[in-house]
Amino acid sequence: MDNKNVFIAVALSMSVLLFWSALVDSPKPNENQTEIVKNETIKNKELDSGIVPSISELKIDQKISRTDSIKKTSRVYLENNKIKGSISLEGALIDDLSFKNYKENIDSENTVIFLNPKETDNGYYVESGWASIGNKTKVPNNKSIWNVVGNKVLSNNNPIILEWDNGSNLTFRKKITLDDNYLFKIVQEVENKSSEKIELYPYAQVTRNTKPNDLQDFFILHEGFIGVLDEELKEDGYKDIEEKKVTREAEKGWIGITDKYWMTALVPEAGQNFKSTFLYQDAYKANFLLNKPKIIEPSSKNETEIKVFIAAKEVQTIDAYAENENIEKLDLIIDWGWFYFFTKPLFFVADYFFKLSGNFGVAIIIITIIIRLTFFPLANYSFKSMAKMKALQPEMTRLKDLHKDDKVKMQQAIMALYKKEQINPASGCLPVLIQIPFFFAIYKMLFISLEMRHQPFFGWIKDLSAQDPTSLFNLFGLIPWDPPSFLIIGIWPILMGLTMWVQQKLNPAPTDPIQAKIFMFFPVFLTVILASFPSGLVLYWTVNNILTIAQQWFIMKRTKIKTN
């Protein structure tokens, strides 16, 4: 065994580090997918024959601007500490919402607009209601005009009540409450003033006309349809749902649509079996429908409660909801990934140091140091092995030249040298592989953290969640020219590349010329690849490299091997 082992280990390590999520983080095909599709076909036939209830929705033929759409309908305004917007009385849709504490970008004063009315190109809204078998009972749809009873502004202290009469002795009411953060509770009530028993099925639906403009479509992050059904996480991408709709049944859980930083989620009434559906039909839709109807006897009422989350993915807020509202695994709407039990605790450590230092970049440096200290003994073992290997390079080269015509003797001579110096050539690789889950966990944590969004570091880094804005190709701003995005290779990525090059020089050089050229190109390759990554990630990688270099240099100075 020679430097080929080290080359393979490094290549494998980087491959796992960069592409692990593509292998294990991406949604797994559902083993029952074929069965689900078959069942769905049957249910569609049942729907045509009026056996099961349908969620009716009127098609929107003409699109108008957001401003015109909001002005077009009467509305109930809503506001609390975190969100601001309105509810359309046409359809009782939550279709206008922005996050008060988050800006569109670092230079803008405009807050993030999340939900939009259905008539807009990027319409994104939440509806709730009732469905009936064969549409025999007249129920409200997204064109029905609701009336406000009493309070006309929804806030964390003031619920609203909406009412709609179907003209056939049925009155539908919605009592909507809003907490201090992101939770809407909708109590849907039906009052039956007729002489007949009525059966209705409660439902709720999130509709999104188009994919988000800033869709990452990146293997490390899931964006799209999500749910936890009977404790099992389900993730489906937009492209998956474009190809076929997916229907699942569950006793408990929640469903929704997730972005990198924002989310919508629907939680059915507790203890009720329901059917969830993800589909694309002129728009992307995630909905649930209770399997058993609510029975409203003559001269009586019946109701159901639906929880709706329209939220920024703040870790502690989501965790509090999961605990206080008893919503199992709601925290998985934040994409912690395969290394959940490493990634999430790392976030709390980083958040602690952020609050302590007041700078997320400083917090990244501190947590990087902590990780290096944690793996200090393991890294020492690895570096000692690599230092010994580097010291043996001249002797190994001599043996290869001596036995170049007899590979068997060459391998025997090299193995004898290893045995004599008590070196295991694979010992330097194992510690690196053990550390990969931890490195990937911090990489993932920094990539998905809303808390890092728009957080400055020092100097030119105004947003650690964005790439380094400087570029080598305009001399870091000295030349008045804005290079195209693929040429934006900033100072921090270059520093990262330089530290990787220095680290490479401390390791045993490959004796194979092809391997040597690949190794020489590797820092440049990673510099270009990581230039577009969030600068917080590049900062972590650079600091980690610097600490590694310091530790490795110290070990090499202390490690000496005499060879004959």
Long-range contacts (C-beta under 8 A, 24 or more apart in sequence): 1-414, 1-415, 1-418, 1-425, 1-426, 2-396, 2-414, 2-425, 2-511, 3-389, 3-508, 3-509, 3-510, 3-511, 3-512, 3-515, 4-510, 4-512, 4-515, 5-425, 5-426, 5-429, 6-386, 6-389, 6-425, 6-428, 6-429, 6-507, 6-508, 6-510, 7-510, 7-512, 7-515, 7-518, 7-519, 9-426, 9-428, 9-429, 9-432, 9-433, 10-432, 10-519, 12-433, 13-429, 13-432, 13-433, 13-436, 14-522, 14-526, 16-433, 16-436, 16-440, 17-436, 17-439, 17-440, 17-443, 18-529, 19-219, 20-338, 20-436, 20-440, 21-219, 21-220, 21-337, 21-338, 21-440, 21-444, 22-219, 24-338, 25-219, 25-220, 25-222, 25-337, 25-338, 26-219, 26-222, 27-222, 27-234, 27-235, 27-236, 27-237, 27-240, 30-234, 30-246, 33-246, 36-246, 36-247, 36-248, 37-244, 39-247, 40-245, 40-247, 43-247, 50-133, 50-134, 50-135, 50-136, 51-133, 51-134, 52-133, 53-131, 53-132, 53-133, 53-134, 53-135, 53-200, 53-201, 53-289, 53-293, 54-131, 54-135, 55-129, 55-131, 55-203, 55-205, 55-287, 55-289, 56-131, 56-135, 56-139, 56-141, 57-141, 57-142, 57-207, 58-141, 58-142, 58-143, 59-282, 60-118, 60-119, 60-123, 62-119, 63-119, 63-120, 63-121, 64-119, 64-120, 65-120, 66-113, 66-116, 66-117, 66-120, 69-116, 69-117, 69-118, 69-119, 69-120, 70-96, 70-117, 72-119, 73-117, 74-145, 76-148, 76-152, 76-153, 76-154, 76-160, 76-162, 77-152, 77-153, 77-154, 78-153, 78-154, 78-155, 78-178, 79-153, 79-154, 79-155, 80-155, 80-156, 80-178, 80-179, 80-180, 80-181, 81-156, 81-180, 81-181, 82-180, 82-181, 82-182, 82-312, 83-182, 83-310, 84-111, 85-115, 87-154, 87-160, 87-162, 87-176, 88-117, 89-145, 89-146, 89-147, 89-148, 89-162, 90-142, 90-143, 90-144, 90-145, 90-146, 91-118, 91-127, 91-140, 91-141, 91-142, 91-143, 91-144, 91-146, 92-127, 92-128, 92-129, 92-140, 92-144, 92-146, 92-162, 92-164, 92-174, 93-117, 93-118, 93-125, 93-126, 93-127, 93-142, 94-125, 94-126, 94-127, 94-184, 94-308, 94-310, 95-123, 95-124, 95-125, 95-126, 97-310, 99-262, 99-312, 101-312, 102-261, 102-312, 102-453, 102-454, 103-454, 105-454, 106-454, 106-462, 106-463, 106-466, 112-262, 114-262, 114-310, 115-310, 118-142, 118-207, 118-209, 120-209, 121-209, 121-210, 122-209, 122-210, 122-213, 123-207, 123-208, 123-209, 123-283, 124-206, 124-207, 124-208, 124-209, 124-264, 125-206, 125-207, 126-204, 126-205, 126-206, 126-207, 126-264, 126-266, 126-308, 126-310, 127-204, 127-205, 127-207, 128-174, 128-186, 128-188, 128-202, 128-203, 128-204, 128-205, 128-306, 128-308, 129-172, 129-188, 129-202, 129-203, 129-204, 130-172, 130-188, 130-190, 130-200, 130-201, 130-202, 130-203, 130-294, 131-200, 131-201, 131-203, 131-289, 132-199, 132-200, 132-201, 133-199, 133-293, 137-166, 137-168, 137-170, 137-198, 137-200, 138-166, 138-167, 138-168, 138-170, 139-166, 139-172, 139-200, 140-164, 140-166, 140-172, 146-174, 149-173, 154-178, 156-180, 168-194, 169-193, 169-194, 170-194, 170-198, 170-296, 181-311, 181-317, 181-321, 182-309, 182-310, 182-311, 182-312, 182-317, 182-321, 183-307, 183-308, 183-309, 183-311, 183-321, 183-325, 184-307, 184-308, 184-309, 184-310, 185-305, 185-306, 185-307, 185-308, 186-305, 186-306, 186-307, 186-308, 187-303, 187-304, 187-305, 188-303, 188-304, 188-305, 188-306, 189-301, 189-302, 189-303, 190-294, 190-296, 190-301, 190-302, 190-303, 191-296, 191-300, 191-301, 192-296, 192-297, 192-298, 192-299, 192-300, 192-301, 192-302, 193-299, 194-298, 195-298, 196-298, 197-295, 197-296, 197-297, 197-298, 198-295, 198-296, 199-293, 199-294, 199-295, 199-296, 200-293, 200-294, 200-296, 201-289, 201-290, 201-291, 201-292, 201-293, 201-294, 202-268, 202-269, 202-289, 202-290, 202-294, 202-304, 202-306, 203-287, 203-288, 203-289, 203-290, 204-266, 204-268, 204-287, 204-288, 204-306, 204-308, 205-266, 205-285, 205-286, 205-287, 205-288, 206-256, 206-257, 206-264, 206-266, 206-285, 206-286, 206-287, 207-283, 207-284, 207-285, 208-257, 208-283, 208-284, 208-285, 209-283, 209-284, 210-283, 210-284, 211-238, 211-284, 212-259, 214-259, 214-260, 216-260, 220-337, 220-443, 220-444, 220-447, 221-260, 221-335, 221-447, 221-448, 222-258, 222-335, 223-258, 223-259, 223-260, 224-257, 224-258, 225-255, 225-256, 225-257, 225-278, 225-284, 225-286, 226-255, 226-256, 226-257, 226-258, 226-332, 226-333, 227-253, 227-254, 227-255, 227-256, 227-276, 227-286, 228-253, 228-254, 228-328, 228-329, 228-330, 228-332, 229-253, 229-255, 229-276, 231-328, 231-329, 233-329, 233-332, 236-278, 238-280, 238-284, 241-278, 241-279, 241-280, 241-284, 242-280, 245-277, 245-278, 245-279, 245-280, 245-281, 246-277, 246-278, 246-279, 247-275, 247-276, 247-277, 248-275, 248-276, 249-273, 249-274, 249-275, 249-276, 249-291, 250-274, 250-276, 252-328, 253-328, 254-327, 254-330, 255-286, 255-287, 255-288, 256-286, 256-309, 256-333, 257-284, 257-286, 258-313, 258-333, 258-335, 260-448, 261-312, 261-313, 261-450, 261-453, 262-311, 262-312, 262-313, 263-309, 263-310, 263-311, 263-313, 263-333, 264-308, 264-309, 264-310, 264-311, 265-308, 265-309, 265-311, 265-330, 265-333, 266-306, 266-307, 266-308, 266-309, 267-306, 267-307, 267-308, 267-309, 267-325, 267-327, 268-306, 269-304, 269-305, 269-306, 270-326, 272-304, 312-450, 313-450, 314-450, 314-451, 315-344, 315-347, 315-348, 315-351, 315-449, 315-450, 315-451, 334-448, 335-444, 335-448, 336-444, 336-445, 336-448, 337-440, 337-441, 337-444, 339-437, 339-440, 339-441, 339-444, 342-437, 342-438, 342-441, 343-441, 343-442, 343-444, 343-445, 344-445, 346-441, 346-442, 346-445, 347-445, 347-449, 347-451, 350-445, 350-446, 350-449, 351-451, 354-451, 354-455, 359-455, 359-456, 359-457, 359-458, 360-451, 360-452, 360-455, 360-457, 360-464, 360-536, 361-455, 361-456, 361-457, 361-458, 361-461, 361-464, 361-536, 361-539, 364-446, 364-464, 364-536, 364-539, 364-540, 364-543, 365-539, 365-543, 367-442, 368-442, 368-540, 368-543, 368-544, 368-547, 369-543, 369-547, 371-438, 371-439, 371-442, 371-544, 372-544, 372-547, 372-548, 372-551, 374-438, 375-431, 375-435, 375-438, 376-551, 378-431, 378-434, 378-435, 379-431, 379-435, 379-548, 379-551, 380-551, 380-555, 381-427, 381-431, 382-427, 382-428, 382-429, 382-430, 382-431, 382-432, 383-428, 383-551, 383-552, 383-555, 383-556, 384-555, 384-559, 385-423, 385-424, 385-425, 385-427, 385-428, 386-428, 386-506, 386-507, 386-508, 386-552, 387-552, 387-555, 387-556, 387-559, 388-421, 388-423, 388-559, 388-561, 389-423, 389-425, 389-428, 389-508, 390-506, 390-507, 390-508, 390-509, 390-556, 391-559, 391-560, 391-561, 391-563, 392-417, 392-421, 392-423, 392-561, 392-563, 393-508, 393-509, 393-511, 394-563, 395-563, 396-511, 397-511, 400-511, 417-563, 421-561, 421-563, 439-544, 442-540, 443-537, 443-540, 446-534, 446-536, 446-537, 446-540, 447-533, 447-534, 447-537, 452-534, 452-536, 455-536, 457-535, 457-536, 457-539, 460-491, 461-492, 461-535, 461-539, 463-535, 464-534, 464-535, 464-536, 464-539, 465-534, 465-535, 465-536, 466-534, 466-535, 467-531, 467-532, 467-533, 467-534, 467-535, 468-492, 468-493, 468-531, 468-535, 468-538, 485-532, 488-531, 488-532, 489-527, 489-528, 489-531, 490-531, 490-535, 492-535, 492-538, 492-539, 492-542, 493-527, 493-530, 493-531, 493-533, 493-538, 494-527, 495-542, 496-526, 496-527, 496-530, 496-538, 496-541, 496-542, 496-545, 497-523, 497-524, 497-526, 497-527, 498-523, 499-542, 499-545, 499-546, 499-549, 500-526, 500-527, 500-545, 502-545, 502-549, 503-545, 503-548, 503-549, 503-552, 506-549, 506-552, 506-553, 506-556, 507-552
